[in-house]
């Protein structure tokens, strides 16, 4: 869990509400408070995001870039085999 949270930091997310027993935590963009829920279920990593911004807004583009950087970081890490 800490490895995935660390991958989110360079993408601009901060790990909050970490529950190690349940294998869940939330990544939050400190500026817009947009959240991505992360759940580790055995060897399956589930990333669920909700983007509340309108697709034409500047916030959407900024968040979209951060979300893409997060998923790319996860895929490029040693966590994915």
PyMOL Python script that loads the backbone (N, CA, C, O; Angstrom):
from pymol import cmd

cmd.read_pdbstr("""\
ATOM      1  N   UNK A   1       0.823  -1.195   0.000  1.00  0.00           N
ATOM      2  CA  UNK A   1       0.000   0.000   0.000  1.00  0.00           C
ATOM      3  C   UNK A   1       0.866   1.258   0.000  1.00  0.00           C
ATOM      4  O   UNK A   1       0.578   2.228  -0.701  1.00  0.00           O
ATOM      5  N   UNK A   2       1.916   1.221   0.787  1.00  0.00           N
ATOM      6  CA  UNK A   2       2.782   2.397   0.856  1.00  0.00           C
ATOM      7  C   UNK A   2       3.460   2.655  -0.485  1.00  0.00           C
ATOM      8  O   UNK A   2       3.727   3.803  -0.839  1.00  0.00           O
ATOM      9  N   UNK A   3       3.739   1.581  -1.234  1.00  0.00           N
ATOM     10  CA  UNK A   3       4.387   1.739  -2.539  1.00  0.00           C
ATOM     11  C   UNK A   3       3.486   2.474  -3.514  1.00  0.00           C
ATOM     12  O   UNK A   3       3.942   3.353  -4.244  1.00  0.00           O
ATOM     13  N   UNK A   4       2.210   2.119  -3.529  1.00  0.00           N
ATOM     14  CA  UNK A   4       1.264   2.789  -4.429  1.00  0.00           C
ATOM     15  C   UNK A   4       1.061   4.232  -3.981  1.00  0.00           C
ATOM     16  O   UNK A   4       0.967   5.130  -4.818  1.00  0.00           O
ATOM     17  N   UNK A   5       0.992   4.464  -2.672  1.00  0.00           N
ATOM     18  CA  UNK A   5       0.844   5.828  -2.161  1.00  0.00           C
ATOM     19  C   UNK A   5       2.044   6.678  -2.546  1.00  0.00           C
ATOM     20  O   UNK A   5       1.895   7.851  -2.889  1.00  0.00           O
ATOM     21  N   UNK A   6       3.239   6.086  -2.488  1.00  0.00           N
ATOM     22  CA  UNK A   6       4.453   6.815  -2.865  1.00  0.00           C
ATOM     23  C   UNK A   6       4.463   7.147  -4.355  1.00  0.00           C
ATOM     24  O   UNK A   6       4.991   8.186  -4.752  1.00  0.00           O
ATOM     25  N   UNK A   7       3.893   6.286  -5.173  1.00  0.00           N
ATOM     26  CA  UNK A   7       3.810   6.554  -6.614  1.00  0.00           C
ATOM     27  C   UNK A   7       2.881   7.736  -6.874  1.00  0.00           C
ATOM     28  O   UNK A   7       3.094   8.489  -7.824  1.00  0.00           O
ATOM     29  N   UNK A   8       1.859   7.907  -6.049  1.00  0.00           N
ATOM     30  CA  UNK A   8       0.910   9.004  -6.230  1.00  0.00           C
ATOM     31  C   UNK A   8       1.463  10.371  -5.892  1.00  0.00           C
ATOM     32  O   UNK A   8       0.981  11.374  -6.418  1.00  0.00           O
ATOM     33  N   UNK A   9       2.476  10.439  -5.017  1.00  0.00           N
ATOM     34  CA  UNK A   9       3.009  11.736  -4.595  1.00  0.00           C
ATOM     35  C   UNK A   9       3.610  12.552  -5.737  1.00  0.00           C
ATOM     36  O   UNK A   9       3.292  13.736  -5.848  1.00  0.00           O
ATOM     37  N   UNK A  10       4.463  11.983  -6.593  1.00  0.00           N
ATOM     38  CA  UNK A  10       4.980  12.795  -7.704  1.00  0.00           C
ATOM     39  C   UNK A  10       3.892  13.233  -8.689  1.00  0.00           C
ATOM     40  O   UNK A  10       4.059  14.213  -9.414  1.00  0.00           O
ATOM     41  N   UNK A  11       2.785  12.500  -8.705  1.00  0.00           N
ATOM     42  CA  UNK A  11       1.675  12.862  -9.590  1.00  0.00           C
ATOM     43  C   UNK A  11       0.810  13.957  -8.976  1.00  0.00           C
ATOM     44  O   UNK A  11      -0.132  14.430  -9.610  1.00  0.00           O
ATOM     45  N   UNK A  12       1.126  14.366  -7.736  1.00  0.00           N
ATOM     46  CA  UNK A  12       0.388  15.452  -7.102  1.00  0.00           C
ATOM     47  C   UNK A  12      -0.689  15.007  -6.137  1.00  0.00           C
ATOM     48  O   UNK A  12      -1.508  15.824  -5.716  1.00  0.00           O
ATOM     49  N   UNK A  13      -0.712  13.742  -5.777  1.00  0.00           N
ATOM     50  CA  UNK A  13      -1.721  13.224  -4.851  1.00  0.00           C
ATOM     51  C   UNK A  13      -1.116  12.989  -3.478  1.00  0.00           C
ATOM     52  O   UNK A  13       0.076  12.710  -3.346  1.00  0.00           O
ATOM     53  N   UNK A  14      -1.951  13.106  -2.467  1.00  0.00           N
ATOM     54  CA  UNK A  14      -1.556  12.847  -1.090  1.00  0.00           C
ATOM     55  C   UNK A  14      -2.390  11.684  -0.567  1.00  0.00           C
ATOM     56  O   UNK A  14      -3.607  11.664  -0.748  1.00  0.00           O
ATOM     57  N   UNK A  15      -1.748  10.718   0.078  1.00  0.00           N
ATOM     58  CA  UNK A  15      -2.462   9.564   0.629  1.00  0.00           C
ATOM     59  C   UNK A  15      -3.157   9.958   1.925  1.00  0.00           C
ATOM     60  O   UNK A  15      -2.536  10.511   2.833  1.00  0.00           O
ATOM     61  N   UNK A  16      -4.467   9.662   2.000  1.00  0.00           N
ATOM     62  CA  UNK A  16      -5.237   9.924   3.210  1.00  0.00           C
ATOM     63  C   UNK A  16      -6.075   8.692   3.518  1.00  0.00           C
ATOM     64  O   UNK A  16      -6.253   7.825   2.663  1.00  0.00           O
ATOM     65  N   UNK A  17      -6.580   8.620   4.718  1.00  0.00           N
ATOM     66  CA  UNK A  17      -7.518   7.562   5.131  1.00  0.00           C
ATOM     67  C   UNK A  17      -7.016   6.167   4.794  1.00  0.00           C
ATOM     68  O   UNK A  17      -7.719   5.387   4.152  1.00  0.00           O
ATOM     69  N   UNK A  18      -5.794   5.852   5.229  1.00  0.00           N
ATOM     70  CA  UNK A  18      -5.228   4.543   4.947  1.00  0.00           C
ATOM     71  C   UNK A  18      -5.724   3.536   5.988  1.00  0.00           C
ATOM     72  O   UNK A  18      -5.581   3.753   7.191  1.00  0.00           O
ATOM     73  N   UNK A  19      -6.303   2.444   5.514  1.00  0.00           N
ATOM     74  CA  UNK A  19      -6.784   1.364   6.378  1.00  0.00           C
ATOM     75  C   UNK A  19      -6.081   0.083   5.945  1.00  0.00           C
ATOM     76  O   UNK A  19      -6.508  -0.584   5.003  1.00  0.00           O
ATOM     77  N   UNK A  20      -5.011  -0.247   6.636  1.00  0.00           N
ATOM     78  CA  UNK A  20      -4.197  -1.404   6.250  1.00  0.00           C
ATOM     79  C   UNK A  20      -4.950  -2.719   6.408  1.00  0.00           C
ATOM     80  O   UNK A  20      -4.742  -3.648   5.628  1.00  0.00           O
ATOM     81  N   UNK A  21      -5.828  -2.807   7.415  1.00  0.00           N
ATOM     82  CA  UNK A  21      -6.589  -4.045   7.623  1.00  0.00           C
ATOM     83  C   UNK A  21      -7.512  -4.340   6.447  1.00  0.00           C
ATOM     84  O   UNK A  21      -7.642  -5.493   6.034  1.00  0.00           O
ATOM     85  N   UNK A  22      -8.152  -3.309   5.907  1.00  0.00           N
ATOM     86  CA  UNK A  22      -9.069  -3.482   4.783  1.00  0.00           C
ATOM     87  C   UNK A  22      -8.345  -3.428   3.442  1.00  0.00           C
ATOM     88  O   UNK A  22      -8.911  -3.813   2.418  1.00  0.00           O
ATOM     89  N   UNK A  23      -7.087  -2.951   3.435  1.00  0.00           N
ATOM     90  CA  UNK A  23      -6.335  -2.842   2.187  1.00  0.00           C
ATOM     91  C   UNK A  23      -6.813  -1.703   1.309  1.00  0.00           C
ATOM     92  O   UNK A  23      -6.750  -1.785   0.082  1.00  0.00           O
ATOM     93  N   UNK A  24      -7.297  -0.628   1.946  1.00  0.00           N
ATOM     94  CA  UNK A  24      -7.807   0.510   1.182  1.00  0.00           C
ATOM     95  C   UNK A  24      -7.156   1.811   1.647  1.00  0.00           C
ATOM     96  O   UNK A  24      -6.723   1.940   2.792  1.00  0.00           O
ATOM     97  N   UNK A  25      -7.102   2.750   0.743  1.00  0.00           N
ATOM     98  CA  UNK A  25      -6.730   4.119   1.077  1.00  0.00           C
ATOM     99  C   UNK A  25      -7.217   5.032  -0.024  1.00  0.00           C
ATOM    100  O   UNK A  25      -7.679   4.579  -1.071  1.00  0.00           O
ATOM    101  N   UNK A  26      -7.109   6.315   0.223  1.00  0.00           N
ATOM    102  CA  UNK A  26      -7.585   7.309  -0.730  1.00  0.00           C
ATOM    103  C   UNK A  26      -6.440   8.232  -1.090  1.00  0.00           C
ATOM    104  O   UNK A  26      -5.683   8.663  -0.221  1.00  0.00           O
ATOM    105  N   UNK A  27      -6.313   8.534  -2.364  1.00  0.00           N
ATOM    106  CA  UNK A  27      -5.375   9.546  -2.839  1.00  0.00           C
ATOM    107  C   UNK A  27      -6.184  10.802  -3.120  1.00  0.00           C
ATOM    108  O   UNK A  27      -7.224  10.742  -3.775  1.00  0.00           O
ATOM    109  N   UNK A  28      -5.710  11.936  -2.626  1.00  0.00           N
ATOM    110  CA  UNK A  28      -6.456  13.182  -2.794  1.00  0.00           C
ATOM    111  C   UNK A  28      -5.559  14.242  -3.400  1.00  0.00           C
ATOM    112  O   UNK A  28      -4.389  14.368  -3.040  1.00  0.00           O
ATOM    113  N   UNK A  29      -6.124  15.003  -4.328  1.00  0.00           N
ATOM    114  CA  UNK A  29      -5.450  16.170  -4.875  1.00  0.00           C
ATOM    115  C   UNK A  29      -5.680  17.305  -3.877  1.00  0.00           C
ATOM    116  O   UNK A  29      -6.820  17.735  -3.698  1.00  0.00           O
ATOM    117  N   UNK A  30      -4.626  17.800  -3.221  1.00  0.00           N
ATOM    118  CA  UNK A  30      -4.818  18.809  -2.179  1.00  0.00           C
ATOM    119  C   UNK A  30      -5.481  20.098  -2.660  1.00  0.00           C
ATOM    120  O   UNK A  30      -6.153  20.773  -1.880  1.00  0.00           O
ATOM    121  N   UNK A  31      -5.304  20.440  -3.909  1.00  0.00           N
ATOM    122  CA  UNK A  31      -5.869  21.693  -4.411  1.00  0.00           C
ATOM    123  C   UNK A  31      -7.366  21.598  -4.683  1.00  0.00           C
ATOM    124  O   UNK A  31      -8.134  22.452  -4.241  1.00  0.00           O
ATOM    125  N   UNK A  32      -7.776  20.576  -5.399  1.00  0.00           N
ATOM    126  CA  UNK A  32      -9.176  20.480  -5.804  1.00  0.00           C
ATOM    127  C   UNK A  32      -9.981  19.513  -4.940  1.00  0.00           C
ATOM    128  O   UNK A  32     -11.203  19.438  -5.071  1.00  0.00           O
ATOM    129  N   UNK A  33      -9.309  18.773  -4.060  1.00  0.00           N
ATOM    130  CA  UNK A  33      -9.954  17.777  -3.190  1.00  0.00           C
ATOM    131  C   UNK A  33     -10.568  16.612  -3.961  1.00  0.00           C
ATOM    132  O   UNK A  33     -11.410  15.890  -3.427  1.00  0.00           O
ATOM    133  N   UNK A  34     -10.157  16.429  -5.195  1.00  0.00           N
ATOM    134  CA  UNK A  34     -10.608  15.283  -5.982  1.00  0.00           C
ATOM    135  C   UNK A  34      -9.929  14.042  -5.423  1.00  0.00           C
ATOM    136  O   UNK A  34      -8.753  14.087  -5.062  1.00  0.00           O
ATOM    137  N   UNK A  35     -10.660  12.936  -5.349  1.00  0.00           N
ATOM    138  CA  UNK A  35     -10.138  11.736  -4.711  1.00  0.00           C
ATOM    139  C   UNK A  35     -10.132  10.530  -5.642  1.00  0.00           C
ATOM    140  O   UNK A  35     -10.975  10.392  -6.528  1.00  0.00           O
ATOM    141  N   UNK A  36      -9.147   9.660  -5.405  1.00  0.00           N
ATOM    142  CA  UNK A  36      -9.053   8.372  -6.083  1.00  0.00           C
ATOM    143  C   UNK A  36      -9.000   7.319  -4.987  1.00  0.00           C
ATOM    144  O   UNK A  36      -8.125   7.363  -4.123  1.00  0.00           O
ATOM    145  N   UNK A  37      -9.921   6.384  -5.018  1.00  0.00           N
ATOM    146  CA  UNK A  37      -9.939   5.304  -4.038  1.00  0.00           C
ATOM    147  C   UNK A  37      -9.105   4.142  -4.555  1.00  0.00           C
ATOM    148  O   UNK A  37      -9.214   3.758  -5.720  1.00  0.00           O
ATOM    149  N   UNK A  38      -8.276   3.587  -3.687  1.00  0.00           N
ATOM    150  CA  UNK A  38      -7.397   2.478  -4.040  1.00  0.00           C
ATOM    151  C   UNK A  38      -7.689   1.324  -3.097  1.00  0.00           C
ATOM    152  O   UNK A  38      -7.744   1.508  -1.881  1.00  0.00           O
ATOM    153  N   UNK A  39      -7.877   0.138  -3.654  1.00  0.00           N
ATOM    154  CA  UNK A  39      -8.120  -1.061  -2.861  1.00  0.00           C
ATOM    155  C   UNK A  39      -7.220  -2.164  -3.368  1.00  0.00           C
ATOM    156  O   UNK A  39      -7.148  -2.432  -4.567  1.00  0.00           O
ATOM    157  N   UNK A  40      -6.536  -2.798  -2.434  1.00  0.00           N
ATOM    158  CA  UNK A  40      -5.689  -3.934  -2.771  1.00  0.00           C
ATOM    159  C   UNK A  40      -6.402  -5.176  -2.270  1.00  0.00           C
ATOM    160  O   UNK A  40      -6.604  -5.354  -1.069  1.00  0.00           O
ATOM    161  N   UNK A  41      -6.778  -6.033  -3.213  1.00  0.00           N
ATOM    162  CA  UNK A  41      -7.526  -7.250  -2.907  1.00  0.00           C
ATOM    163  C   UNK A  41      -6.687  -8.437  -3.368  1.00  0.00           C
ATOM    164  O   UNK A  41      -6.780  -8.863  -4.519  1.00  0.00           O
ATOM    165  N   UNK A  42      -5.870  -8.966  -2.467  1.00  0.00           N
ATOM    166  CA  UNK A  42      -4.943 -10.032  -2.846  1.00  0.00           C
ATOM    167  C   UNK A  42      -3.873  -9.456  -3.760  1.00  0.00           C
ATOM    168  O   UNK A  42      -3.106  -8.581  -3.358  1.00  0.00           O
ATOM    169  N   UNK A  43      -3.825  -9.949  -4.986  1.00  0.00           N
ATOM    170  CA  UNK A  43      -2.874  -9.418  -5.957  1.00  0.00           C
ATOM    171  C   UNK A  43      -3.538  -8.478  -6.955  1.00  0.00           C
ATOM    172  O   UNK A  43      -2.931  -8.096  -7.955  1.00  0.00           O
ATOM    173  N   UNK A  44      -4.786  -8.108  -6.683  1.00  0.00           N
ATOM    174  CA  UNK A  44      -5.519  -7.218  -7.580  1.00  0.00           C
ATOM    175  C   UNK A  44      -5.533  -5.812  -6.991  1.00  0.00           C
ATOM    176  O   UNK A  44      -5.885  -5.619  -5.828  1.00  0.00           O
ATOM    177  N   UNK A  45      -5.152  -4.848  -7.794  1.00  0.00           N
ATOM    178  CA  UNK A  45      -5.168  -3.442  -7.410  1.00  0.00           C
ATOM    179  C   UNK A  45      -6.343  -2.782  -8.110  1.00  0.00           C
ATOM    180  O   UNK A  45      -6.407  -2.763  -9.339  1.00  0.00           O
ATOM    181  N   UNK A  46      -7.270  -2.242  -7.337  1.00  0.00           N
ATOM    182  CA  UNK A  46      -8.442  -1.563  -7.898  1.00  0.00           C
ATOM    183  C   UNK A  46      -8.307  -0.067  -7.654  1.00  0.00           C
ATOM    184  O   UNK A  46      -8.181   0.375  -6.512  1.00  0.00           O
ATOM    185  N   UNK A  47      -8.335   0.705  -8.723  1.00  0.00           N
ATOM    186  CA  UNK A  47      -8.234   2.163  -8.646  1.00  0.00           C
ATOM    187  C   UNK A  47      -9.532   2.737  -9.198  1.00  0.00           C
ATOM    188  O   UNK A  47      -9.870   2.532 -10.364  1.00  0.00           O
ATOM    189  N   UNK A  48     -10.250   3.456  -8.348  1.00  0.00           N
ATOM    190  CA  UNK A  48     -11.539   4.030  -8.739  1.00  0.00           C
ATOM    191  C   UNK A  48     -11.464   5.538  -8.574  1.00  0.00           C
ATOM    192  O   UNK A  48     -11.182   6.038  -7.485  1.00  0.00           O
ATOM    193  N   UNK A  49     -11.714   6.255  -9.646  1.00  0.00           N
ATOM    194  CA  UNK A  49     -11.662   7.713  -9.560  1.00  0.00           C
ATOM    195  C   UNK A  49     -12.986   8.316 -10.002  1.00  0.00           C
ATOM    196  O   UNK A  49     -13.703   7.782 -10.848  1.00  0.00           O
ATOM    197  N   UNK A  50     -13.268   9.440  -9.395  1.00  0.00           N
ATOM    198  CA  UNK A  50     -14.435  10.234  -9.789  1.00  0.00           C
ATOM    199  C   UNK A  50     -13.935  11.630 -10.067  1.00  0.00           C
ATOM    200  O   UNK A  50     -13.323  12.261  -9.205  1.00  0.00           O
ATOM    201  N   UNK A  51     -14.183  12.103 -11.232  1.00  0.00           N
ATOM    202  CA  UNK A  51     -13.753  13.442 -11.595  1.00  0.00           C
ATOM    203  C   UNK A  51     -14.991  14.325 -11.681  1.00  0.00           C
ATOM    204  O   UNK A  51     -15.775  14.195 -12.621  1.00  0.00           O
ATOM    205  N   UNK A  52     -15.176  15.212 -10.722  1.00  0.00           N
ATOM    206  CA  UNK A  52     -16.388  16.015 -10.701  1.00  0.00           C
ATOM    207  C   UNK A  52     -16.376  17.215 -11.638  1.00  0.00           C
ATOM    208  O   UNK A  52     -17.371  17.933 -11.736  1.00  0.00           O
ATOM    209  N   UNK A  53     -15.280  17.437 -12.315  1.00  0.00           N
ATOM    210  CA  UNK A  53     -15.172  18.640 -13.142  1.00  0.00           C
ATOM    211  C   UNK A  53     -15.734  18.422 -14.543  1.00  0.00           C
ATOM    212  O   UNK A  53     -15.755  17.303 -15.056  1.00  0.00           O
ATOM    213  N   UNK A  54     -16.177  19.487 -15.132  1.00  0.00           N
ATOM    214  CA  UNK A  54     -16.658  19.455 -16.506  1.00  0.00           C
ATOM    215  C   UNK A  54     -15.464  19.243 -17.435  1.00  0.00           C
ATOM    216  O   UNK A  54     -14.387  19.790 -17.201  1.00  0.00           O
ATOM    217  N   UNK A  55     -15.653  18.461 -18.469  1.00  0.00           N
ATOM    218  CA  UNK A  55     -14.542  18.105 -19.361  1.00  0.00           C
ATOM    219  C   UNK A  55     -13.876  19.299 -20.044  1.00  0.00           C
ATOM    220  O   UNK A  55     -12.719  19.188 -20.450  1.00  0.00           O
ATOM    221  N   UNK A  56     -14.547  20.411 -20.182  1.00  0.00           N
ATOM    222  CA  UNK A  56     -13.959  21.574 -20.831  1.00  0.00           C
ATOM    223  C   UNK A  56     -13.258  22.507 -19.848  1.00  0.00           C
ATOM    224  O   UNK A  56     -12.628  23.476 -20.272  1.00  0.00           O
ATOM    225  N   UNK A  57     -13.352  22.240 -18.557  1.00  0.00           N
ATOM    226  CA  UNK A  57     -12.753  23.107 -17.550  1.00  0.00           C
ATOM    227  C   UNK A  57     -11.253  22.845 -17.425  1.00  0.00           C
ATOM    228  O   UNK A  57     -10.779  21.743 -17.698  1.00  0.00           O
ATOM    229  N   UNK A  58     -10.521  23.865 -17.010  1.00  0.00           N
ATOM    230  CA  UNK A  58      -9.082  23.727 -16.805  1.00  0.00           C
ATOM    231  C   UNK A  58      -8.776  22.691 -15.733  1.00  0.00           C
ATOM    232  O   UNK A  58      -7.781  21.973 -15.829  1.00  0.00           O
ATOM    233  N   UNK A  59      -9.637  22.610 -14.700  1.00  0.00           N
ATOM    234  CA  UNK A  59      -9.419  21.643 -13.626  1.00  0.00           C
ATOM    235  C   UNK A  59      -9.445  20.221 -14.158  1.00  0.00           C
ATOM    236  O   UNK A  59      -8.691  19.367 -13.693  1.00  0.00           O
ATOM    237  N   UNK A  60     -10.306  19.967 -15.127  1.00  0.00           N
ATOM    238  CA  UNK A  60     -10.406  18.616 -15.687  1.00  0.00           C
ATOM    239  C   UNK A  60      -9.094  18.232 -16.359  1.00  0.00           C
ATOM    240  O   UNK A  60      -8.605  17.117 -16.175  1.00  0.00           O
ATOM    241  N   UNK A  61      -8.530  19.135 -17.125  1.00  0.00           N
ATOM    242  CA  UNK A  61      -7.278  18.831 -17.822  1.00  0.00           C
ATOM    243  C   UNK A  61      -6.138  18.600 -16.827  1.00  0.00           C
ATOM    244  O   UNK A  61      -5.333  17.687 -17.010  1.00  0.00           O
ATOM    245  N   UNK A  62      -6.066  19.419 -15.780  1.00  0.00           N
ATOM    246  CA  UNK A  62      -5.006  19.260 -14.784  1.00  0.00           C
ATOM    247  C   UNK A  62      -5.168  17.936 -14.047  1.00  0.00           C
ATOM    248  O   UNK A  62      -4.191  17.217 -13.836  1.00  0.00           O
ATOM    249  N   UNK A  63      -6.395  17.612 -13.658  1.00  0.00           N
ATOM    250  CA  UNK A  63      -6.639  16.365 -12.950  1.00  0.00           C
ATOM    251  C   UNK A  63      -6.391  15.175 -13.866  1.00  0.00           C
ATOM    252  O   UNK A  63      -5.828  14.168 -13.437  1.00  0.00           O
ATOM    253  N   UNK A  64      -6.801  15.281 -15.107  1.00  0.00           N
ATOM    254  CA  UNK A  64      -6.609  14.200 -16.069  1.00  0.00           C
ATOM    255  C   UNK A  64      -5.122  13.884 -16.228  1.00  0.00           C
ATOM    256  O   UNK A  64      -4.744  12.716 -16.319  1.00  0.00           O
ATOM    257  N   UNK A  65      -4.283  14.909 -16.264  1.00  0.00           N
ATOM    258  CA  UNK A  65      -2.838  14.704 -16.382  1.00  0.00           C
ATOM    259  C   UNK A  65      -2.293  13.995 -15.145  1.00  0.00           C
ATOM    260  O   UNK A  65      -1.444  13.112 -15.261  1.00  0.00           O
ATOM    261  N   UNK A  66      -2.775  14.375 -13.962  1.00  0.00           N
ATOM    262  CA  UNK A  66      -2.306  13.743 -12.731  1.00  0.00           C
ATOM    263  C   UNK A  66      -2.762  12.294 -12.656  1.00  0.00           C
ATOM    264  O   UNK A  66      -2.005  11.418 -12.238  1.00  0.00           O
ATOM    265  N   UNK A  67      -3.996  12.047 -13.060  1.00  0.00           N
ATOM    266  CA  UNK A  67      -4.520  10.683 -13.046  1.00  0.00           C
ATOM    267  C   UNK A  67      -3.735   9.802 -14.014  1.00  0.00           C
ATOM    268  O   UNK A  67      -3.415   8.657 -13.697  1.00  0.00           O
ATOM    269  N   UNK A  68      -3.428  10.333 -15.179  1.00  0.00           N
ATOM    270  CA  UNK A  68      -2.634   9.584 -16.158  1.00  0.00           C
ATOM    271  C   UNK A  68      -1.232   9.316 -15.638  1.00  0.00           C
ATOM    272  O   UNK A  68      -0.694   8.227 -15.839  1.00  0.00           O
ATOM    273  N   UNK A  69      -0.631  10.301 -14.971  1.00  0.00           N
ATOM    274  CA  UNK A  69       0.710  10.123 -14.407  1.00  0.00           C
ATOM    275  C   UNK A  69       0.694   9.053 -13.318  1.00  0.00           C
ATOM    276  O   UNK A  69       1.638   8.272 -13.199  1.00  0.00           O
ATOM    277  N   UNK A  70      -0.370   9.017 -12.528  1.00  0.00           N
ATOM    278  CA  UNK A  70      -0.490   7.996 -11.485  1.00  0.00           C
ATOM    279  C   UNK A  70      -0.575   6.603 -12.101  1.00  0.00           C
ATOM    280  O   UNK A  70       0.164   5.708 -11.692  1.00  0.00           O
ATOM    281  N   UNK A  71      -1.453   6.404 -13.063  1.00  0.00           N
ATOM    282  CA  UNK A  71      -1.612   5.077 -13.658  1.00  0.00           C
ATOM    283  C   UNK A  71      -0.345   4.665 -14.409  1.00  0.00           C
ATOM    284  O   UNK A  71       0.026   3.491 -14.388  1.00  0.00           O
ATOM    285  N   UNK A  72       0.315   5.600 -15.064  1.00  0.00           N
ATOM    286  CA  UNK A  72       1.569   5.282 -15.749  1.00  0.00           C
ATOM    287  C   UNK A  72       2.631   4.889 -14.737  1.00  0.00           C
ATOM    288  O   UNK A  72       3.400   3.958 -14.976  1.00  0.00           O
ATOM    289  N   UNK A  73       2.683   5.593 -13.604  1.00  0.00           N
ATOM    290  CA  UNK A  73       3.645   5.264 -12.564  1.00  0.00           C
ATOM    291  C   UNK A  73       3.414   3.874 -11.994  1.00  0.00           C
ATOM    292  O   UNK A  73       4.368   3.154 -11.701  1.00  0.00           O
ATOM    293  N   UNK A  74       2.155   3.495 -11.836  1.00  0.00           N
ATOM    294  CA  UNK A  74       1.828   2.162 -11.321  1.00  0.00           C
ATOM    295  C   UNK A  74       2.239   1.099 -12.339  1.00  0.00           C
ATOM    296  O   UNK A  74       2.833   0.083 -11.978  1.00  0.00           O
ATOM    297  N   UNK A  75       1.923   1.336 -13.599  1.00  0.00           N
ATOM    298  CA  UNK A  75       2.249   0.361 -14.646  1.00  0.00           C
ATOM    299  C   UNK A  75       3.765   0.216 -14.806  1.00  0.00           C
ATOM    300  O   UNK A  75       4.257  -0.890 -15.028  1.00  0.00           O
ATOM    301  N   UNK A  76       4.499   1.308 -14.697  1.00  0.00           N
ATOM    302  CA  UNK A  76       5.955   1.273 -14.868  1.00  0.00           C
ATOM    303  C   UNK A  76       6.693   0.756 -13.631  1.00  0.00           C
ATOM    304  O   UNK A  76       7.891   0.480 -13.695  1.00  0.00           O
ATOM    305  N   UNK A  77       5.990   0.626 -12.518  1.00  0.00           N
ATOM    306  CA  UNK A  77       6.645   0.190 -11.280  1.00  0.00           C
ATOM    307  C   UNK A  77       6.878  -1.314 -11.282  1.00  0.00           C
ATOM    308  O   UNK A  77       6.421  -2.030 -12.173  1.00  0.00           O
ATOM    309  N   UNK A  78       7.591  -1.772 -10.277  1.00  0.00           N
ATOM    310  CA  UNK A  78       7.859  -3.188 -10.142  1.00  0.00           C
ATOM    311  C   UNK A  78       6.668  -3.916  -9.533  1.00  0.00           C
ATOM    312  O   UNK A  78       6.700  -5.138  -9.387  1.00  0.00           O
ATOM    313  N   UNK A  79       5.613  -3.179  -9.173  1.00  0.00           N
ATOM    314  CA  UNK A  79       4.424  -3.801  -8.580  1.00  0.00           C
ATOM    315  C   UNK A  79       3.641  -4.606  -9.602  1.00  0.00           C
ATOM    316  O   UNK A  79       2.983  -5.587  -9.255  1.00  0.00           O
ATOM    317  N   UNK A  80       3.712  -4.192 -10.861  1.00  0.00           N
ATOM    318  CA  UNK A  80       2.945  -4.842 -11.920  1.00  0.00           C
ATOM    319  C   UNK A  80       3.855  -5.840 -12.632  1.00  0.00           C
ATOM    320  O   UNK A  80       4.968  -5.513 -13.043  1.00  0.00           O
ATOM    321  N   UNK A  81       3.354  -7.054 -12.764  1.00  0.00           N
ATOM    322  CA  UNK A  81       4.166  -8.080 -13.412  1.00  0.00           C
ATOM    323  C   UNK A  81       3.502  -8.556 -14.674  1.00  0.00           C
ATOM    324  O   UNK A  81       4.038  -9.424 -15.364  1.00  0.00           O
TER     325      UNK A  81
END
""", "prot")
cmd.dss("prot")
cmd.show_as("cartoon", "prot")
cmd.util.cbc("prot")
cmd.orient("prot")
